[in-house]
């Protein structure tokens, strides 16, 4: 899934929900829990970077600290939506 925020000049390409397996969610959650408490949006993006959920831009967890806050928050919203999609049980 590719997202673009023209006003922020930001792009984000995430893995597709169907491509994320239980182990991918497990890695994401483990990495999220390891990060020091702070801005939740920063933790979400760093955990997604480490877990390999972000395809583009190519980032390191350390690089997230140098990003503009609105971009990190926007990315965090998209990652949260993907997490919800991946972990929600569809109706029978």
N, C-alpha and C positions, 0 to 999 in steps of 0.2 A: 504494500500500500504506500502510495506516494502522496505527500502533502506539501503544499507550498503556502507560505504566508507572505504575500507580496509586500505589505507595508513593513514587515520586519526584515524582509530580504532573506528569509529562511526557508530551507527545504528539509524534509524528513522522509526517508524511505524506511519503512519497517517491514519485517518479515510478515508474511500473510498468516492469519490466524490458523488456517488449516496446516501450516508448516510447523507450528509450534507444538511440541509434544510435552508430556508430563515432565520429562527431564529438563526441558527448557524453562518451564515454570519453576521447577525446583531450584535450578541454578539462579534464576532471577531473584527468587525470594531469599535464598541463602545470602546472595551478595547484598541485597537490600538491607538485610538484618545485620550484616557485618559493618556497614558504613556508620560512622559516628553520627549521632543525632544532630540535626541541623534543619535546613530548609528541605522539606519533604520533596519538593520538585527536583532539587539537585540530587537527592538520593535515588529517586525514580529513574532519572536519566542516566546516572552513573551505573546503577544496577543493570539497566537495559544495555548499556555499552558493554559492560563486562560479560553479560549473558549472551551477547551476540544478536540481540533483537534489532539493533539499528544497522541498516545496510549503508545508508547515506545520510548525513556526511560521515566520513570516516573520522572517528573520535577516539580519544583515550579518556579514561575516567578523570584524569588530571586536567585535561583540556576543558572539561565541563565547568570547572571553577573559573575559567577565564571568559566564559560566554556571557552575553548580556542576559540579565534576569528575565525579561519578557520572552526571549527565545527559549530559555530553559523551561519556563512555565508552560509555554505553548507545546513544547515537545512532551513535557510531562503529561499534559492532558491527553495527547494522542496515545501515549504509551499506556496510560491508565485505561483508556477506552479499549485498547487491544487486550490488556490483561482481563478486563471484564468479559470481553467477548470469548476469550479462550477458556475462562474458568466458569462460565455460566452454563448450567445444564439446560438444554432446550426442552420445551414442553413435550410430553409424550403424545 
